[in-house]
Structures are given as C-alpha cells and as structure tokens.
Amino acid sequence: MAVATKQQLIDYCLRALGAPVLEINIDVDQIEDRVDEALEYWKQYHPEGVEKVYLKSMITASVINITTPNANTWSIAEIVTGSTSGAKAEVVAEINRVSSGTTILVRNVTGTFLPGETITGTAGHSAVTAALNPCVLGVYDNKYMTFPDAVYGISRVIPFNQASSSKNIFDLQYQLRLNDLYDLTSTSIIYYKTVMSHLSMLDLELNGQTQFRFNRRQGKLFLDINWATNVTMGQYVVVEAYRALDPAEYSKVFNEAWLKHYLTALLKKQWATNIKKFQGLQLPGGVTLDGNGLYDEATKEIDDLEHELMSKSAPLDFFLG
C-alpha cells in the first residue's frame, strides 16, 4: 500500500521485520532516531532529496534601540557615539518610532553599545539606549546572511553589480539589440553571439565573480566583497541553492522504495543490537536468540543499499555547503 505519513512508514518497516507476528524489541525513541537518520541520509545523497531553488536575502542595517522618543533630532550620515562604551555608528535611515521607544538604523558599527548608556550625535543630540538589546547588528555589519538548516549548499550568487545591465537606451546591449537584431530572419546571430561573449569577458575582467563562503553547519553565507561600494541598504542578494525536501510538505518522500528498505535495515540493526546481549539464550520451545547473525545481516543490507544509492545517483552540480 502507499505510504503517506511518517507513522505509516514506521508501521510498514516493522511489518517487514515480522510484526505483529514477532515482537520487535525496539524502543519508540530508538525508532524515531533511526527514522531521522534514514531521512537525513536520503536527503544528503539521493538526487531527489534536494531541490534547486533561488533564495533572496536583504541587506539590512544595524539597529540601535533607544528609550528617548526624539525621532526627529537625528539626521542621515550623523555619527553617534556611546558615552561609556565609546562605540560608534553612522545613521543611514529615518528613525522608526515603536511602542517601547525609538529605533535608529545605522551602519559601520565599531565597538559594543552598552545597555542604558547615553549616546550622542555629532549634531549634539543625545538619547539613552534600551536596557535589553541596545544594538542589534544587521547583515551589513555582520558581513553575512543566514539561511535555514534545510539549505544544504549554495552553488552561486547571482551577480548584482554587472557593468552592463540593459536598463536604458544608452546601454550598449540595448543599442546592439535595437540596431543589429531588429529582424533575426535577416541578421546573422553569429555576430550577436561574438559581441555578447566579448561583453561577458569584459564584465568578468572588470567586475569578476562574487566570491562567497558557505558552510551548512553555520548556516551563514559570507560575501567577500567591498561592502561600502558594492551593496546598498535594502538591496536583495539572490542565490542559487539546494534545499532539502520537507517530508511534511511532500508526503511522497515516505513512499520512496529505497527509503523504506533502508529504514527497515536500520531498524533490523537496532533490533539486533538490543538482543545481542542475550546471545545464545534459549527461549521456551527451544528457540535460541542469534543477535550476532541478525546484526551481520542488517549491516550487509545497509552497506548494499548505500552502495546502490552512491552508484546509481545522478551527479549534482558543484556547490558549497
């Protein structure tokens, strides 16, 4: 029968081991651990365990939380300084009023603002920082963006500072299309291809590719760029990423044949591990437990299934993570 839920998958595997005819000596928590282990392995190595997606993240400013409701006294580019900590930051946006006070959007934060300290601007204005979270760093000052655990890897960052963007009539690509490609039936595309390749090479030489670092265990994407000139507040960075499928959203994952066989083998190995301590014990009716034999059988099945997955899976594109 079709398996559509996690519990149905567990029941299927237990029946494959002999339940309810046989008593499967595995604790509920052990079963849950093996299910998580099987799903994690499937997501990491099965070609259908992840999906290619395009994700965006905004370049955000840092926030200074103050208790003084003087939202109209600060100006953009004004430098604020903590009287006790000596920390400094540059105001980059209008101040937002909130119920508990006011927030100031800043960048280039140096040092650590202290709770309840007085901050003073270059224009002579002052305020008191909040007792909790006086300063929360944004993407601009952290120099990285965060992504959820489901993102297993990032293959590239979509360029956001190209030399030619074809946005106006004075752009080179715009003029090329307007004057040379008005009628593709009478124009050779070879010239267009040659020019576009040349423009691509110029863009690579002048701007280069966006260098980045991503580690799945951190969940942080670091951009090795000049943050002062290459990005602006509120700008979105778009990345091409590989995200693990969520079985709760895509229930067909639980009906994957390889996953069912693999989880059955993992549960068999756990069962064998539990009864190995009773090796050679004779039960009523002359039945003798053979935990070692069951363990070896399960281990071989697991090795065969993992080898099958590695040898038959389609290769993925290179990605960091």
ABEGO torsion letter per residue (X at the ends): XBBABAAAAAAAAAAAAGOAABBBBBBAAAAAAAAAAAAAAAAAABAAABBBBBBBBBBBBBBBBBABBBAAABBBGBBBBBAAAGBBBBBABBBBBBAAEBBBBBBGBBEBBBBGBBBBBAAGBBBBBBABGABBBBAAAAGBBBBBAABABBABBBBAABABAGABAABAAAAAAAAAAABAAABBAAAAAAAAAAAAAAAAAAAEBBBBBBBAAAGBBBBBBBAAAABBBGBBBBBBBBBBBBAAABAAAAABAAAAAAAAAAAAAAAAAAAAAABGBBBBGGBBBBAAAAAAAAAAAAAAAAAAAAAABBBBBBBBX
